[in-house]
Amino acid sequence: MLGQQLANGLTMGSIYALIAIGVSMIYKSLGMLNVAHGDTIMLSAFIALTLFDLKIPLFIVLPLSIVITGFFGLFLERFIYRRLQYDSFTNLLIATIGMSIVLRNSSILIWGAEPRLFPSVFSTTPIEIAGLKILPQNIGIIMISLLLVAVLQMFFYRTMTGKQMRAAATDAEAAAMMGINVNRTRFLTFGISAALGAVAGVLLAPMSYASSNMGAMVVLKGFAAAILGGFGSISGAVVGGLLLGSIEAVGAGFISSAYRDVIAFLILFIVLYFKPTGLLAKRIEQKL
């Protein structure tokens, strides 16, 4: 029973981790909380469904929807958020709230308000491992998330572009003085964040449904995971996501599924009471 709950928790935790990485990157690099990130998750699911309805094979649909959503993120940064010049946290927050409302209502207008069934990405036949019956979906989601985290770590620490993005996120003015194109790094950050949200969307949709509000609660869990692990840290986002998902699943299994969300956020409050910077002690700098 406990092993099954942990398997489910690590699965959802992996999705939380992907979302947490995306929102952490945006906050650290651009100084904004992207409230519309949850709607990016929703958008990717509906784009995938639309492509699937056109009889395109699923193995092409999934990466194509991720790429399209990533380019949409680039579009938002270049033509919407950059116009605000990233000099006011409040203005940027209001802008992302407005974008969230636009995206959510647009999805209802285009795809309707009724939830839609999403095709299974993985086999639905359980696999027995050490006496536990685990769905291939659980294994697939965890492995894909870990692979993406490893690729991101290599990108940010081993490539020149990644190092420039880290430098610009740490101190944009100093990076600009060193000849780094800060606008370009922010542009790429938004695209990568949107692509990560798209991956989370196509992994999450088969476990529930594609709907206009499918990203509303899960993005809150992503923010919670980012804060829990330490805002601005990829490793912190992973730790926070996996921990949050595991506690949430175990608590729901042994107490009640009705308290799933309450348990998750209660643990967040307890951890932050004793360690306000998050588990990996990344200092959060407020940008006004």
Number of C-alpha atoms within 10 A of each C-alpha: 10 12 14 16 20 20 23 22 24 26 27 27 32 31 29 32 37 29 33 34 30 28 30 28 25 23 20 23 23 29 21 26 21 24 23 24 30 29 27 27 33 28 30 30 31 23 21 28 25 15 17 19 11 10 10 14 11 16 10 12 21 23 16 16 26 26 19 18 28 24 18 19 23 22 15 16 21 16 10 15 17 16 9 14 12 16 14 13 17 13 16 23 17 14 19 19 17 14 19 20 15 13 19 24 16 14 19 14 11 9 18 13 14 11 14 18 14 21 15 14 18 15 11 11 11 13 14 10 8 8 9 14 14 19 17 16 21 19 16 16 23 19 14 15 23 16 12 14 19 13 11 16 15 12 14 15 14 11 12 11 16 19 15 22 26 20 20 25 23 14 13 21 13 13 18 15 10 12 9 18 15 23 17 14 23 23 20 20 25 27 24 23 25 32 28 27 34 33 27 29 30 29 28 23 25 18 15 13 16 27 23 27 18 22 26 18 11 21 25 18 27 29 25 25 34 32 28 31 31 27 30 26 21 23 18 26 35 28 22 32 33 25 23 29 29 23 20 28 29 23 20 20 17 11 12 12 15 9 13 18 15 14 20 22 18 12 17 20 14 11 17 16 11 10 14 17 18 23 20 18 15 16 13 15 11 10 14 11
